[in-house]
Amino acid sequence: MVKQNLVISDASISLEIFAAESCLEVPAASSSIIKMLKSESQHGGKITTFVASMRNSSPTRFRPTEVRSEMDEQISWVTHHPSALGMFDQIVHASRGKQIVMFLDYDGTLSPIVQDPDGAFMSDEMREAVKDTASYFPTAIVSGRCRDKVYSFVRLAGLIYAGSHGMDIEVGDDKKSGEDVSFQPGSEFLSMIDEVYKILLERVGSIPGAKVETNKYCLGVHFRCVDEKKWSALAEQVKSVLKGYPKLKLTLGRKVIEIRPAIKWDKGNAVEFLLKSLGYANSDDVLPVYIGDDRTDEDAFKVLRDRNRGQGIGIIVSKVPKETAAAYSLQEPSEVMEFLRRLVDWKRYDLCASM
Ligand SMILES: [Mg+2]
């Protein structure tokens, strides 16, 4: 078993602790953001801001500064983030001479978003498409769910599973050493997370529709079924619990408040770690493709966007315009399945043609 240690700088800890205190995720240190947060704190507006973020979660809907018609917004969206199906030929052309590595989020990407998070099952057709994809390209599932849970949904061997937003990675056997490669950068927080889970179950239980989910290295408080009038009370409860745990931070996903260790480790770090584990660190011979629908997937999109000479492709799953670092878009899981099937068909044809 190969374990790797994560070094956390004091600066990153203090920033994340401040973010936890302010109930807002601060993805990039910025003095103006910190000033804004401090100002809000002084004026008692923290909960209002947080509830507004809850309303806009997953990720923020694109909000133009000037008034534009919906059609203008849509045209701008498809211009800047064209359909990955419409641009399929260009995408496979970019992969010429390179190994495609697929990264797939689970909820909202391979399965529909449903009221009950325990019922987010993927279809047999989607499972078949993912299985075929993994037979031609290294494929990783990168999810906010705990690894065991996402595996119980996907039920496919031969894939890499990264659960808890990449804080619980199981790569499999290293090709050279034969050792099992795994990585759990948040392991020192396990008992703390479990403690907070029990407190949240008690505190949040009185709010109808709220559901607390443990994902081992992080927690989720789902508010999809909570009356919007109760969101403020819910945010207050979660915030009051987190006050006693400055080493944890809050982030927002699709209708879920997430609690995780305040360490600099996200889905973007997980993608970099997995590429390195697969032997593609700083390699020009790889084309990573990441498909996801959530605010937390933006960290991975940014990593791919900023790779050497843009050698990475981010695809956001969304029907509406949103702020995103992804280059392409797909509207819903059925389009993700279509994209995966076309990728497999293209690869099969390509292999036959080269024989
Ligand atoms: Mg998702």
Residues whose N, C-alpha, C, O or C-beta is under 5 A from the ligand:
A	BS01	MG	D105 Y106 D107 G108 T109 D293 D294
